[in-house]
């Protein structure tokens, strides 16, 4: 995703509207990273990992090396749940904590981790289950 007019992420619903048509119906988990500038505009986003029906492998090094290369000031993670239920699993919560810790070390804000289900989504930031960095 790279356009001359940059789209801004102001709330979790923005991410849901972008990704629901792309990944909301898929039968495998797709883990996507949005790379943002200081104005919360999307510099780039891409699918980082594709997992099995109930899990995906998340490696902070790959994700954050792209953020550094793009000079992103923040990242936002999203993935789908093929079951349609957007509620986070323990593995989702653990992965978010791991990614938050790794991004903080590099000075990159983790804005949110959003889970896309069938016609619904879950925002880790909005739920306040995990304290995230900015906005």
N, CA and C atoms as an extended XYZ file, in Angstrom:
405
Properties=species:S:1:pos:R:3:atomname:S:1:resname:S:1:resid:I:1 pbc="F F F"
N         0.843       -1.180        0.000 N   UNK     1
C         0.000        0.000        0.000 CA  UNK     1
C         0.876        1.227        0.000 C   UNK     1
N         0.883        1.941       -1.068 N   UNK     2
C         1.585        3.221       -1.114 CA  UNK     2
C         0.851        4.110       -2.109 C   UNK     2
N         0.304        5.183       -1.612 N   UNK     3
C        -0.430        6.123       -2.451 CA  UNK     3
C         0.092        7.523       -2.186 C   UNK     3
N        -0.178        8.426       -3.118 N   UNK     4
C         0.252        9.799       -2.918 CA  UNK     4
C        -0.545       10.447       -1.779 C   UNK     4
N        -1.821       10.097       -1.660 N   UNK     5
C        -2.626       10.607       -0.551 CA  UNK     5
C        -2.626        9.549        0.546 C   UNK     5
N        -2.034        9.869        1.678 N   UNK     6
C        -1.884        8.887        2.747 CA  UNK     6
C        -3.147        8.804        3.594 C   UNK     6
N        -3.559        7.584        3.861 N   UNK     7
C        -4.717        7.347        4.720 CA  UNK     7
C        -4.276        7.372        6.175 C   UNK     7
N        -5.076        8.016        6.999 N   UNK     8
C        -4.760        8.156        8.416 CA  UNK     8
C        -5.568        7.137        9.224 C   UNK     8
N        -4.918        6.561       10.226 N   UNK     9
C        -5.597        5.653       11.148 CA  UNK     9
C        -5.928        6.455       12.404 C   UNK     9
N        -7.212        6.723       12.620 N   UNK    10
C        -7.611        7.503       13.788 CA  UNK    10
C        -8.317        6.662       14.845 C   UNK    10
N        -8.816        5.488       14.445 N   UNK    11
C        -9.528        4.614       15.377 CA  UNK    11
C        -9.513        3.186       14.829 C   UNK    11
N        -9.799        2.197       15.683 N   UNK    12
C        -9.775        0.799       15.235 CA  UNK    12
C       -10.711        0.514       14.058 C   UNK    12
N       -11.820        1.233       13.989 N   UNK    13
C       -12.769        1.031       12.897 CA  UNK    13
C       -12.127        1.292       11.533 C   UNK    13
N       -11.181        2.219       11.468 N   UNK    14
C       -10.467        2.489       10.210 CA  UNK    14
C        -9.763        1.227        9.713 C   UNK    14
N        -9.114        0.527       10.627 N   UNK    15
C        -8.398       -0.706       10.277 CA  UNK    15
C        -9.393       -1.783        9.865 C   UNK    15
N       -10.482       -1.892       10.606 N   UNK    16
C       -11.518       -2.878       10.280 CA  UNK    16
C       -12.049       -2.652        8.861 C   UNK    16
N       -12.320       -1.396        8.505 N   UNK    17
C       -12.845       -1.099        7.167 CA  UNK    17
C       -11.845       -1.450        6.064 C   UNK    17
N       -10.574       -1.279        6.331 N   UNK    18
C        -9.547       -1.633        5.345 CA  UNK    18
C        -9.417       -3.146        5.219 C   UNK    18
N        -9.355       -3.837        6.360 N   UNK    19
C        -8.999       -5.259        6.343 CA  UNK    19
C       -10.155       -6.244        6.270 C   UNK    19
N       -11.314       -5.885        6.757 N   UNK    20
C       -12.416       -6.843        6.775 CA  UNK    20
C       -12.701       -7.443        5.394 C   UNK    20
N       -12.761       -6.636        4.334 N   UNK    21
C       -12.988       -7.232        3.010 CA  UNK    21
C       -11.825       -8.118        2.542 C   UNK    21
N       -10.618       -7.826        3.027 N   UNK    22
C        -9.431       -8.571        2.597 CA  UNK    22
C        -9.234       -9.873        3.358 C   UNK    22
N        -9.429       -9.843        4.679 N   UNK    23
C        -9.073      -11.024        5.482 CA  UNK    23
C       -10.193      -11.550        6.366 C   UNK    23
N       -11.308      -10.854        6.457 N   UNK    24
C       -12.378      -11.248        7.371 CA  UNK    24
C       -12.994      -12.598        7.085 C   UNK    24
N       -12.867      -13.077        5.868 N   UNK    25
C       -13.510      -14.326        5.443 CA  UNK    25
C       -12.525      -15.482        5.237 C   UNK    25
N       -11.240      -15.249        5.430 N   UNK    26
C       -10.226      -16.256        5.100 CA  UNK    26
C       -10.197      -17.392        6.118 C   UNK    26
N        -9.756      -18.571        5.663 N   UNK    27
C        -9.735      -19.738        6.547 CA  UNK    27
C        -8.371      -19.993        7.181 C   UNK    27
N        -7.438      -19.068        7.000 N   UNK    28
C        -6.153      -19.111        7.689 CA  UNK    28
C        -5.907      -17.747        8.313 C   UNK    28
N        -5.182      -17.746        9.442 N   UNK    29
C        -4.843      -16.468       10.065 CA  UNK    29
C        -3.839      -15.715        9.204 C   UNK    29
N        -4.107      -14.445        8.994 N   UNK    30
C        -3.191      -13.542        8.299 CA  UNK    30
C        -2.815      -12.444        9.283 C   UNK    30
N        -1.522      -12.294        9.525 N   UNK    31
C        -1.021      -11.280       10.448 CA  UNK    31
C        -0.486      -10.123        9.617 C   UNK    31
N        -1.049       -8.948        9.829 N   UNK    32
C        -0.744       -7.773        9.016 CA  UNK    32
C        -0.160       -6.680        9.899 C   UNK    32
N         0.808       -5.979        9.355 N   UNK    33
C         1.396       -4.853       10.072 CA  UNK    33
C         1.196       -3.579        9.263 C   UNK    33
N         0.696       -2.557        9.944 N   UNK    34
C         0.615       -1.210        9.392 CA  UNK    34
C         1.806       -0.435        9.939 C   UNK    34
N         2.529        0.232        9.055 N   UNK    35
C         3.666        1.067        9.431 CA  UNK    35
C         3.208        2.514        9.288 C   UNK    35
N         3.308        3.285       10.374 N   UNK    36
C         2.742        4.631       10.420 CA  UNK    36
C         3.807        5.694       10.645 C   UNK    36
N         3.515        6.895       10.135 N   UNK    37
C         4.403        8.027       10.410 CA  UNK    37
C         3.934        8.741       11.681 C   UNK    37
N         4.544        9.864       12.008 N   UNK    38
C         4.217       10.578       13.250 CA  UNK    38
C         2.803       11.160       13.247 C   UNK    38
N         2.184       11.274       12.064 N   UNK    39
C         0.818       11.790       11.950 CA  UNK    39
C        -0.221       10.667       11.901 C   UNK    39
N         0.213        9.433       12.162 N   UNK    40
C        -0.654        8.245       12.108 CA  UNK    40
C        -1.138        7.942       10.696 C   UNK    40
N        -0.402        8.412        9.706 N   UNK    41
C        -0.714        8.090        8.318 CA  UNK    41
C        -0.012        6.786        7.954 C   UNK    41
N        -0.677        5.992        7.116 N   UNK    42
C        -0.107        4.715        6.693 CA  UNK    42
C         1.012        4.973        5.693 C   UNK    42
N         2.212        4.540        6.049 N   UNK    43
C         3.340        4.566        5.122 CA  UNK    43
C         3.244        3.338        4.218 C   UNK    43
N         2.888        2.214        4.852 N   UNK    44
C         2.870        0.925        4.155 CA  UNK    44
C         2.134       -0.066        5.046 C   UNK    44
N         1.483       -1.055        4.432 N   UNK    45
C         1.009       -2.188        5.229 CA  UNK    45
C         1.119       -3.440        4.396 C   UNK    45
N         1.329       -4.549        5.086 N   UNK    46
C         1.489       -5.813        4.376 CA  UNK    46
C         1.212       -6.992        5.293 C   UNK    46
N         0.888       -8.110        4.663 N   UNK    47
C         0.749       -9.367        5.389 CA  UNK    47
C         2.148       -9.869        5.692 C   UNK    47
N         2.415      -10.098        6.968 N   UNK    48
C         3.734      -10.531        7.415 CA  UNK    48
C         3.803      -12.046        7.527 C   UNK    48
N         2.738      -12.642        8.069 N   UNK    49
C         2.704      -14.089        8.255 CA  UNK    49
C         1.325      -14.624        7.919 C   UNK    49
N         1.313      -15.844        7.421 N   UNK    50
C         0.069      -16.579        7.230 CA  UNK    50
C         0.213      -17.854        8.039 C   UNK    50
N        -0.760      -18.098        8.920 N   UNK    51
C        -0.667      -19.241        9.824 CA  UNK    51
C        -1.649      -20.337        9.491 C   UNK    51
N        -1.775      -21.255       10.421 N   UNK    52
C        -2.727      -22.349       10.275 CA  UNK    52
C        -4.108      -21.840       10.653 C   UNK    52
N        -5.045      -22.734       10.776 N   UNK    53
C        -6.403      -22.304       11.094 CA  UNK    53
C        -6.506      -21.637       12.464 C   UNK    53
N        -5.606      -21.968       13.393 N   UNK    54
C        -5.764      -21.401       14.734 CA  UNK    54
C        -4.509      -20.756       15.311 C   UNK    54
N        -3.471      -20.609       14.526 N   UNK    55
C        -2.299      -19.915       15.071 CA  UNK    55
C        -1.417      -19.385       13.954 C   UNK    55
N        -0.613      -18.432       14.298 N   UNK    56
C         0.354      -17.877       13.367 CA  UNK    56
C         1.651      -17.653       14.128 C   UNK    56
N         2.744      -17.694       13.430 N   UNK    57
C         4.040      -17.489       14.066 CA  UNK    57
C         4.447      -16.036       13.896 C   UNK    57
N         4.677      -15.369       15.003 N   UNK    58
C         5.000      -13.952       14.973 CA  UNK    58
C         6.435      -13.761       15.447 C   UNK    58
N         7.260      -13.170       14.591 N   UNK    59
C         8.658      -12.924       14.915 CA  UNK    59
C         8.928      -11.422       14.891 C   UNK    59
N         9.141      -10.812       16.055 N   UNK    60
C         9.353       -9.359       16.111 CA  UNK    60
C        10.489       -8.864       15.221 C   UNK    60
N        11.542       -9.639       15.067 N   UNK    61
C        12.693       -9.177       14.285 CA  UNK    61
C        12.293       -8.837       12.849 C   UNK    61
N        11.524       -9.713       12.200 N   UNK    62
C        11.111       -9.458       10.815 CA  UNK    62
C        10.210       -8.228       10.720 C   UNK    62
N         9.261       -8.144       11.638 N   UNK    63
C         8.304       -7.041       11.618 CA  UNK    63
C         8.997       -5.703       11.850 C   UNK    63
N         9.837       -5.663       12.861 N   UNK    64
C        10.447       -4.392       13.241 CA  UNK    64
C        11.594       -3.988       12.329 C   UNK    64
N        12.219       -4.941       11.643 N   UNK    65
C        13.255       -4.558       10.674 CA  UNK    65
C        12.632       -3.781        9.513 C   UNK    65
N        11.413       -4.151        9.138 N   UNK    66
C        10.698       -3.409        8.086 CA  UNK    66
C        10.367       -2.002        8.590 C   UNK    66
N         9.922       -1.896        9.841 N   UNK    67
C         9.599       -0.583       10.421 CA  UNK    67
C        10.812        0.334       10.410 C   UNK    67
N        11.966       -0.215       10.760 N   UNK    68
C        13.194        0.586       10.758 CA  UNK    68
C        13.562        1.020        9.344 C   UNK    68
N        13.438        0.104        8.399 N   UNK    69
C        13.766        0.408        7.006 CA  UNK    69
C        12.861        1.516        6.453 C   UNK    69
N        11.588        1.485        6.831 N   UNK    70
C        10.619        2.482        6.358 CA  UNK    70
C        10.643        3.773        7.180 C   UNK    70
N        11.454        3.784        8.250 N   UNK    71
C        11.508        4.925        9.168 CA  UNK    71
C        10.135        5.215        9.783 C   UNK    71
N         9.403        4.150       10.089 N   UNK    72
C         8.089        4.282       10.720 CA  UNK    72
C         8.266        4.673       12.182 C   UNK    72
N         7.406        5.551       12.651 N   UNK    73
C         7.466        5.928       14.066 CA  UNK    73
C         6.548        5.056       14.910 C   UNK    73
N         5.645        4.341       14.242 N   UNK    74
C         4.705        3.489       14.970 CA  UNK    74
C         4.277        2.318       14.096 C   UNK    74
N         3.805        1.280       14.765 N   UNK    75
C         3.248        0.115       14.077 CA  UNK    75
C         1.884       -0.192       14.677 C   UNK    75
N         1.052       -0.802       13.878 N   UNK    76
C        -0.246       -1.282       14.324 CA  UNK    76
C        -0.399       -2.675       13.749 C   UNK    76
N        -0.738       -3.633       14.593 N   UNK    77
C        -0.867       -5.012       14.150 CA  UNK    77
C        -2.333       -5.390       14.038 C   UNK    77
N        -2.613       -6.271       13.119 N   UNK    78
C        -3.968       -6.796       12.972 CA  UNK    78
C        -3.872       -8.218       12.443 C   UNK    78
N        -4.811       -9.032       12.854 N   UNK    79
C        -4.923      -10.364       12.259 CA  UNK    79
C        -6.369      -10.821       12.333 C   UNK    79
N        -6.680      -11.808       11.526 N   UNK    80
C        -8.031      -12.345       11.506 CA  UNK    80
C        -8.110      -13.616       12.334 C   UNK    80
N        -9.302      -13.928       12.788 N   UNK    81
C        -9.596      -15.214       13.412 CA  UNK    81
C       -10.539      -15.957       12.466 C   UNK    81
N       -10.070      -17.026       11.846 N   UNK    82
C       -10.905      -17.773       10.902 CA  UNK    82
C       -12.210      -18.299       11.510 C   UNK    82
N       -12.243      -18.473       12.838 N   UNK    83
C       -13.466      -18.939       13.499 CA  UNK    83
C       -14.565      -17.886       13.456 C   UNK    83
N       -14.182      -16.632       13.219 N   UNK    84
C       -15.146      -15.542       13.201 CA  UNK    84
C       -15.259      -14.804       14.517 C   UNK    84
N       -14.774      -15.406       15.604 N   UNK    85
C       -14.802      -14.791       16.932 CA  UNK    85
C       -13.576      -13.893       17.074 C   UNK    85
N       -13.790      -12.628       17.347 N   UNK    86
C       -12.663      -11.694       17.404 CA  UNK    86
C       -12.025      -11.587       18.791 C   UNK    86
N       -12.533      -12.308       19.781 N   UNK    87
C       -11.965      -12.210       21.129 CA  UNK    87
C       -10.552      -12.795       21.140 C   UNK    87
N        -9.596      -12.112       21.787 N   UNK    88
C        -8.205      -12.580       21.755 CA  UNK    88
C        -7.970      -13.831       22.602 C   UNK    88
N        -7.101      -14.680       22.098 N   UNK    89
C        -6.664      -15.858       22.849 CA  UNK    89
C        -5.511      -15.447       23.766 C   UNK    89
N        -5.114      -16.341       24.653 N   UNK    90
C        -3.944      -16.080       25.497 CA  UNK    90
C        -2.716      -15.881       24.618 C   UNK    90
N        -2.601      -16.665       23.546 N   UNK    91
C        -1.472      -16.523       22.614 CA  UNK    91
C        -1.472      -15.136       21.970 C   UNK    91
N        -2.651      -14.602       21.645 N   UNK    92
C        -2.747      -13.247       21.078 CA  UNK    92
C        -2.245      -12.208       22.080 C   UNK    92
N        -2.653      -12.357       23.326 N   UNK    93
C        -2.232      -11.410       24.371 CA  UNK    93
C        -0.721      -11.497       24.593 C   UNK    93
N        -0.208      -12.725       24.656 N   UNK    94
C         1.234      -12.920       24.863 CA  UNK    94
C         2.043      -12.342       23.704 C   UNK    94
N         1.579      -12.587       22.472 N   UNK    95
C         2.280      -12.069       21.290 CA  UNK    95
C         2.291      -10.544       21.298 C   UNK    95
N         1.179       -9.939       21.706 N   UNK    96
C         1.104       -8.478       21.757 CA  UNK    96
C         2.094       -7.916       22.772 C   UNK    96
N         2.184       -8.552       23.926 N   UNK    97
C         3.157       -8.117       24.945 CA  UNK    97
C         4.588       -8.228       24.414 C   UNK    97
N         4.875       -9.334       23.744 N   UNK    98
C         6.211       -9.563       23.176 CA  UNK    98
C         6.547       -8.490       22.134 C   UNK    98
N         5.591       -8.204       21.256 N   UNK    99
C         5.795       -7.192       20.220 CA  UNK    99
C         5.909       -5.792       20.825 C   UNK    99
N         5.134       -5.529       21.861 N   UNK   100
C         5.199       -4.227       22.538 CA  UNK   100
C         6.583       -4.013       23.142 C   UNK   100
N         7.091       -5.039       23.826 N   UNK   101
C         8.415       -4.937       24.449 CA  UNK   101
C         9.510       -4.728       23.408 C   UNK   101
N         9.454       -5.493       22.317 N   UNK   102
C        10.476       -5.385       21.267 CA  UNK   102
C        10.419       -4.022       20.583 C   UNK   102
N         9.218       -3.537       20.292 N   UNK   103
C         9.109       -2.243       19.604 CA  UNK   103
C         9.548       -1.099       20.513 C   UNK   103
N         9.251       -1.199       21.793 N   UNK   104
C         9.649       -0.142       22.734 CA  UNK   104
C        11.171       -0.002       22.775 C   UNK   104
N        11.882       -1.117       22.764 N   UNK   105
C        13.351       -1.095       22.784 CA  UNK   105
C        13.895       -0.307       21.596 C   UNK   105
N        13.216       -0.415       20.447 N   UNK   106
C        13.668        0.261       19.229 CA  UNK   106
C        13.099        1.675       19.080 C   UNK   106
N        12.297        2.113       20.037 N   UNK   107
C        11.729        3.456       19.961 CA  UNK   107
C        10.585        3.577       18.980 C   UNK   107
N         9.906        2.471       18.730 N   UNK   108
C         8.760        2.450       17.817 CA  UNK   108
C         7.511        2.207       18.658 C   UNK   108
N         6.512        3.070       18.516 N   UNK   109
C         5.276        2.914       19.284 CA  UNK   109
C         4.420        1.791       18.707 C   UNK   109
N         3.848        0.987       19.589 N   UNK   110
C         2.826        0.015       19.189 CA  UNK   110
C         1.482        0.662       19.489 C   UNK   110
N         0.751        1.009       18.446 N   UNK   111
C        -0.487        1.763       18.567 CA  UNK   111
C        -1.656        0.875       18.988 C   UNK   111
N        -1.764       -0.318       18.388 N   UNK   112
C        -2.876       -1.215       18.697 CA  UNK   112
C        -2.608       -2.570       18.064 C   UNK   112
N        -3.362       -3.553       18.509 N   UNK   113
C        -3.406       -4.870       17.873 CA  UNK   113
C        -4.887       -5.187       17.750 C   UNK   113
N        -5.340       -5.302       16.522 N   UNK   114
C        -6.762       -5.468       16.243 CA  UNK   114
C        -7.000       -6.858       15.667 C   UNK   114
N        -8.018       -7.522       16.196 N   UNK   115
C        -8.386       -8.851       15.711 CA  UNK   115
C        -9.686       -8.719       14.933 C   UNK   115
N        -9.656       -9.219       13.706 N   UNK   116
C       -10.806       -9.142       12.806 CA  UNK   116
C       -11.541      -10.479       12.832 C   UNK   116
N       -12.837      -10.437       13.140 N   UNK   117
C       -13.684      -11.628       13.074 CA  UNK   117
C       -14.699      -11.453       11.958 C   UNK   117
N       -15.713      -12.294       11.965 N   UNK   118
C       -16.783      -12.153       10.979 CA  UNK   118
C       -17.699      -11.020       11.433 C   UNK   118
N       -17.672       -9.904       10.732 N   UNK   119
C       -18.517       -8.738       11.003 CA  UNK   119
C       -18.288       -8.139       12.392 C   UNK   119
N       -17.079       -8.304       12.924 N   UNK   120
C       -16.749       -7.737       14.230 CA  UNK   120
C       -15.236       -7.591       14.350 C   UNK   120
N       -14.815       -6.809       15.335 N   UNK   121
C       -13.376       -6.683       15.589 CA  UNK   121
C       -13.147       -6.440       17.073 C   UNK   121
N       -11.917       -6.641       17.493 N   UNK   122
C       -11.513       -6.443       18.884 CA  UNK   122
C       -10.238       -5.615       18.880 C   UNK   122
N       -10.225       -4.538       19.636 N   UNK   123
C        -9.057       -3.671       19.760 CA  UNK   123
C        -8.419       -3.890       21.123 C   UNK   123
N        -7.142       -4.288       21.125 N   UNK   124
C        -6.421       -4.465       22.389 CA  UNK   124
C        -6.335       -3.131       23.139 C   UNK   124
N        -6.158       -2.043       22.397 N   UNK   125
C        -6.050       -0.730       23.037 CA  UNK   125
C        -7.377       -0.330       23.676 C   UNK   125
N        -8.459       -0.446       22.919 N   UNK   126
C        -9.769       -0.045       23.435 CA  UNK   126
C       -10.195       -0.896       24.630 C   UNK   126
N        -9.800       -2.154       24.641 N   UNK   127
C       -10.173       -3.054       25.741 CA  UNK   127
C        -9.398       -2.749       27.019 C   UNK   127
N        -8.268       -2.056       26.857 N   UNK   128
C        -7.371       -1.709       27.975 CA  UNK   128
C        -6.805       -2.934       28.688 C   UNK   128
N        -6.818       -4.083       28.010 N   UNK   129
C        -6.210       -5.288       28.595 CA  UNK   129
C        -4.695       -5.187       28.569 C   UNK   129
N        -4.188       -4.465       27.581 N   UNK   130
C        -2.748       -4.243       27.464 CA  UNK   130
C        -2.547       -2.746       27.258 C   UNK   130
N        -1.656       -2.154       28.034 N   UNK   131
C        -1.377       -0.721       27.875 CA  UNK   131
C        -0.473       -0.530       26.660 C   UNK   131
N        -0.966        0.230       25.693 N   UNK   132
C        -0.187        0.497       24.486 CA  UNK   132
C         0.276        1.944       24.485 C   UNK   132
N         1.168        2.244       23.548 N   UNK   133
C         1.981        3.439       23.651 CA  UNK   133
C         1.339        4.775       23.309 C   UNK   133
N         0.773        4.914       22.133 N   UNK   134
C         0.416        6.285       21.747 CA  UNK   134
C        -1.010        6.371       21.247 C   UNK   134
N        -1.473        7.601       21.182 N   UNK   135
C        -2.795        7.970       20.681 CA  UNK   135
C        -3.831        7.476       21.635 C   UNK   135
